[in-house]
Amino acid sequence: MSAAAEDPGSPGPGPDPGVAPASASASAGRRTLLLLPAIPALALLASVWLPFVNAERLWFGMPSLYVWICAWVLALTPALAAVEWGLWRPRERAGGERR
C-alpha cells in the first residue's frame, strides 16, 4: 500500500503532465455551451402559449404551429452537435479519455 493511500490527508499525485489544465475561461465557455440546447427546447415548450404561433394562419402554406415546431426541431440538432463537439473536442486534443 502506498503512503498516499494510508494517509487520507496527504496530497495525492500531481496532475498528469500529459494533460494541459483547462483555463477558467474555457471552462466557463463550456458551461455556457450547455445552455445552447435550452433555447430550442424552451421554444418548443412555449409554442402553444405564443399567440403569433398558435393561431389559425398559414406560414409557407402550412399551419404556423407545424412550421414553428419543425424549425425548432431542426435547430435542436446543430445545438446538440455544438455541445458534443465543444465538450469533447478539447479533451481529445489534450489526450484525455472520452467516457
Secondary structure, DSSP 8 states (H G I E B T S, - for coil): --HHHH-TTS------TTS----HHHHHHHHHHTTTTHHHHHHHHHTTT-TTTSSS-EETTEEHHHHHHHHHHHHHHHHHHHHHHHHHHHHHHHT----
